[in-house]
Amino acid sequence: MAEIKVKNLHKEFGVGDDRVVALENVNLDIEGHVFVSIVGPSGCGKSTLLNILSGIETASSGTVDITQDSHDANPGYVFQAARLLPWRSVMENLMFVQKERDDEARARCQRYLDMVQLGDKGDKFPGELSGGMQQRVGIARAFSIEPDVLFMDEPFSHLDAITARSLRRELHEMWKQTKKTVLFVTHDVGEAVELSNRILVFAKGGKLEDDITVDLPFPRDPSDDAVAVAKAQVLRKFEELDLLAT
């Protein structure tokens, strides 16, 4: 399980009058088998934070240290869209990201396809799959490299409510079985409450305003009263911070 330490992380885009602060002196400590969601209004730096942590972008200042047993952690990433190669089959898409494309890797890819209920779709091409099935493949692909920490950027935002709910259940089961450290960006407070141990609340300007512990047993059904109460508490925090109108 990974350990993430973020100290005084600051990110700006542009210069002079065009300068925009995306993240302002963010400090974080995350470790172990945890599911951490990052929520906040559009433009508050959620995806920027994820991109810096995963190495896609660089910080303007501050430090990021992500380790596994005192070594650099191996990251995985799930995007908003599955980003599958349309000319490769499902299995070929998973094999494409493996360091060693041998029988052991193929068996591992098959295991993760089985976990997302697509074990019989390895020979299909992305164009033959629904949007929800394509996102399942994207999740299986990220898990198949067996990352120490998994970054997920609004992976269910383009899906219908029923499909997204099903995928949340599957994702939670995979998280439970694999014991990964997960950072999950979402604009959906209900989704964050359903999935997370911790919820990081960001405000405009990239300020980390709150770090909320969600102390409810898993699995969580969104129709449960306790889950609804927890969601209301997080939304109340948004109201206190005047984030709902931004």
C-alpha positions as CSV (number, residue, x, y, z in Angstrom):
1,M,0.0,0.0,0.0
2,A,1.3,3.4,-1.0
3,E,2.2,6.4,1.1
4,I,1.6,9.9,-0.4
5,K,3.1,13.0,1.1
6,V,2.3,16.4,-0.3
7,K,4.0,19.6,1.1
8,N,3.1,23.1,0.1
9,L,2.1,22.1,-3.4
10,H,1.4,25.1,-5.6
11,K,0.5,25.3,-9.2
12,E,0.0,28.3,-11.5
13,F,-0.8,28.6,-15.2
14,G,0.0,31.6,-17.3
15,V,2.0,34.7,-16.4
16,G,1.3,38.3,-15.5
17,D,-2.4,39.3,-15.8
18,D,-3.2,35.9,-17.2
19,R,-1.8,34.1,-14.2
20,V,-4.3,31.5,-12.7
21,V,-3.7,29.8,-9.4
22,A,-4.9,26.2,-9.8
23,L,-3.5,24.8,-6.4
24,E,-2.6,26.9,-3.4
25,N,-0.1,25.4,-0.9
26,V,-1.8,22.0,-0.5
27,N,-0.6,19.7,2.2
28,L,-1.7,16.1,2.4
29,D,-0.7,12.8,4.0
30,I,-2.4,9.6,2.7
31,E,-1.3,6.1,3.3
32,G,-2.6,2.5,3.4
33,H,-5.6,0.7,2.0
34,V,-7.8,3.8,1.7
35,F,-10.2,5.3,-0.8
36,V,-9.9,9.1,-0.9
37,S,-12.3,11.2,-3.0
38,I,-11.5,14.7,-4.1
39,V,-14.6,17.0,-4.5
40,G,-15.2,20.6,-5.2
41,P,-16.7,23.0,-7.8
42,S,-15.4,23.1,-11.4
43,G,-12.1,24.8,-11.7
44,C,-10.9,24.1,-8.1
45,G,-7.9,22.1,-9.1
46,K,-9.1,18.6,-8.6
47,S,-7.8,17.1,-11.9
48,T,-4.7,19.3,-11.7
49,L,-3.9,17.7,-8.3
50,L,-4.3,14.3,-9.7
51,N,-2.2,15.0,-12.8
52,I,0.6,16.3,-10.6
53,L,0.5,13.4,-8.3
54,S,0.5,10.9,-11.2
55,G,3.4,12.8,-13.0
56,I,1.4,14.0,-15.9
57,E,2.0,17.7,-14.9
58,T,4.7,19.4,-12.8
59,A,4.1,21.6,-9.8
60,S,5.2,25.3,-9.7
61,S,6.5,24.7,-6.2
62,G,6.2,22.3,-3.3
63,T,7.0,18.6,-3.1
64,V,5.2,15.3,-3.8
65,D,6.6,12.0,-2.5
66,I,4.7,8.8,-3.4
67,T,6.3,5.6,-2.1
68,Q,5.7,1.9,-1.6
69,D,7.9,0.2,1.0
70,S,10.4,3.1,0.8
71,H,10.6,2.8,-3.0
72,D,8.9,4.9,-5.7
73,A,5.3,3.8,-6.0
74,N,4.0,2.4,-9.3
75,P,0.9,4.5,-10.4
76,G,-2.1,3.6,-12.4
77,Y,-4.6,6.0,-14.0
78,V,-8.2,5.8,-15.1
79,F,-9.4,8.7,-17.2
80,Q,-12.9,10.2,-17.7
81,A,-13.0,8.3,-21.1
82,A,-11.7,4.8,-21.5
83,R,-9.2,5.8,-24.2
84,L,-9.0,2.4,-25.7
85,L,-7.1,1.7,-28.9
86,P,-10.0,1.0,-31.4
87,W,-7.9,-1.2,-33.7
88,R,-6.9,-3.5,-30.8
89,S,-9.1,-6.1,-29.1
90,V,-10.0,-5.8,-25.5
91,M,-7.3,-8.2,-24.5
92,E,-4.8,-6.5,-26.7
93,N,-5.6,-3.2,-25.1
94,L,-4.8,-4.7,-21.7
95,M,-1.7,-6.5,-22.9
96,F,-0.4,-3.3,-24.6
97,V,0.4,-1.7,-21.2
98,Q,2.2,-4.7,-19.7
99,K,5.9,-4.6,-19.1
100,E,6.2,-8.3,-20.1
101,R,3.7,-9.5,-22.6
102,D,3.9,-13.2,-21.6
103,D,1.5,-15.9,-20.5
104,E,1.6,-14.6,-16.9
105,A,0.6,-11.1,-18.0
106,R,-2.2,-12.5,-20.1
107,A,-3.5,-14.6,-17.2
108,R,-3.4,-11.5,-15.0
109,C,-5.3,-9.4,-17.6
110,Q,-7.9,-12.2,-17.9
111,R,-8.3,-12.2,-14.1
112,Y,-9.1,-8.5,-14.1
113,L,-11.5,-8.7,-17.0
114,D,-13.3,-11.4,-15.0
115,M,-13.5,-9.1,-12.1
116,V,-15.3,-6.4,-14.2
117,Q,-17.7,-9.0,-15.6
118,L,-16.0,-9.0,-19.1
119,G,-14.2,-12.2,-19.0
120,D,-15.8,-13.4,-22.3
121,K,-15.1,-10.1,-24.2
122,G,-11.4,-10.4,-24.7
123,D,-11.7,-10.9,-28.4
124,K,-14.1,-8.0,-28.9
125,F,-13.1,-4.6,-30.2
126,P,-14.0,-1.3,-28.4
127,G,-16.5,-0.3,-31.0
128,E,-18.5,-3.5,-30.2
129,L,-18.9,-2.5,-26.6
130,S,-21.2,-0.1,-24.8
131,G,-19.8,3.0,-23.1
132,G,-20.1,1.3,-19.7
133,M,-18.3,-1.8,-20.9
134,Q,-15.5,0.3,-22.4
135,Q,-15.0,2.0,-19.0
136,R,-14.9,-1.4,-17.4
137,V,-12.1,-2.3,-19.7
138,G,-10.3,0.9,-18.8
139,I,-10.6,0.0,-15.1
140,A,-9.4,-3.5,-15.7
141,R,-6.5,-2.2,-17.7
142,A,-5.4,0.1,-14.8
143,F,-5.6,-2.6,-12.3
144,S,-3.8,-5.1,-14.6
145,I,-0.5,-3.4,-14.2
146,E,-1.0,-3.9,-10.4
147,P,-0.2,-0.3,-9.4
148,D,0.6,0.6,-5.8
149,V,-1.7,3.7,-6.1
150,L,-4.5,4.2,-8.5
151,F,-5.6,7.7,-9.7
152,M,-9.1,8.0,-11.1
153,D,-10.4,11.2,-12.7
154,E,-14.2,11.2,-12.8
155,P,-14.4,7.8,-14.5
156,F,-18.2,7.5,-14.3
157,S,-19.2,11.1,-15.2
158,H,-20.2,10.3,-18.8
159,L,-22.3,7.2,-17.8
160,D,-26.0,6.9,-17.0
161,A,-26.9,6.7,-13.4
162,I,-27.7,2.9,-13.4
163,T,-24.5,2.0,-15.2
164,A,-22.4,4.3,-12.9
165,R,-24.0,2.7,-9.8
166,S,-23.1,-0.8,-11.0
167,L,-19.5,0.2,-11.8
168,R,-19.1,1.8,-8.4
169,R,-20.0,-1.5,-6.8
170,E,-17.6,-3.4,-9.0
171,L,-14.8,-0.8,-8.3
172,H,-15.4,-1.1,-4.6
173,E,-15.1,-4.9,-4.7
174,M,-11.9,-4.6,-6.7
175,W,-10.5,-2.1,-4.2
176,K,-11.4,-4.4,-1.3
177,Q,-9.8,-7.4,-2.9
178,T,-6.6,-5.7,-4.2
179,K,-6.0,-3.4,-1.2
180,K,-4.9,-0.5,-3.3
181,T,-4.6,3.1,-2.4
182,V,-7.1,5.0,-4.5
183,L,-7.5,8.8,-5.2
184,F,-10.7,9.5,-6.9
185,V,-11.8,12.8,-8.4
186,T,-15.6,13.3,-8.6
187,H,-18.1,16.2,-8.8
188,D,-20.7,13.9,-7.3
189,V,-20.9,14.1,-3.5
190,G,-23.1,11.1,-3.3
191,E,-20.6,9.0,-5.2
192,A,-17.8,10.2,-2.9
193,V,-19.8,9.2,0.2
194,E,-20.7,5.8,-1.2
195,L,-17.0,5.0,-2.0
196,S,-14.7,6.8,0.3
197,N,-13.0,6.6,3.7
198,R,-11.9,10.3,3.3
199,I,-13.3,13.2,1.3
200,L,-11.0,16.1,0.5
201,V,-13.0,19.3,-0.2
202,F,-11.4,21.9,-2.5
203,A,-12.6,25.4,-3.1
204,K,-12.0,27.8,-6.0
205,G,-8.4,28.8,-6.2
206,G,-7.2,25.3,-5.4
207,K,-7.5,25.6,-1.6
208,L,-8.0,22.4,0.4
209,E,-10.7,23.5,2.8
210,D,-11.6,20.3,4.6
211,D,-10.6,16.6,5.1
212,I,-13.7,14.6,6.0
213,T,-13.6,11.1,7.4
214,V,-16.6,8.9,6.3
215,D,-16.9,6.4,9.1
216,L,-19.6,4.0,7.7
217,P,-19.3,0.3,7.0
218,F,-19.0,-1.1,3.5
219,P,-20.7,-1.8,1.2
220,R,-22.8,1.3,1.2
221,D,-26.1,1.6,-0.5
222,P,-27.0,5.1,-1.6
223,S,-30.6,4.5,-0.5
224,D,-29.5,3.8,3.1
225,D,-30.4,6.5,5.6
226,A,-26.9,6.7,7.0
227,V,-25.4,7.3,3.6
228,A,-28.0,10.0,2.9
229,V,-27.2,11.7,6.2
230,A,-23.4,11.6,5.4
231,K,-24.1,13.1,2.0
232,A,-26.2,15.9,3.6
233,Q,-23.3,16.6,6.0
234,V,-20.8,17.0,3.2
235,L,-23.3,19.2,1.3
236,R,-23.7,21.3,4.4
237,K,-20.0,21.9,4.4
238,F,-20.2,23.1,0.8
239,E,-22.9,25.5,1.9
240,E,-20.7,26.8,4.8
241,L,-17.9,27.3,2.4
242,D,-20.2,28.9,-0.2
243,L,-19.2,26.3,-2.8
244,L,-22.6,25.4,-4.1
245,A,-23.1,28.6,-6.0
246,T,-19.6,28.7,-7.6
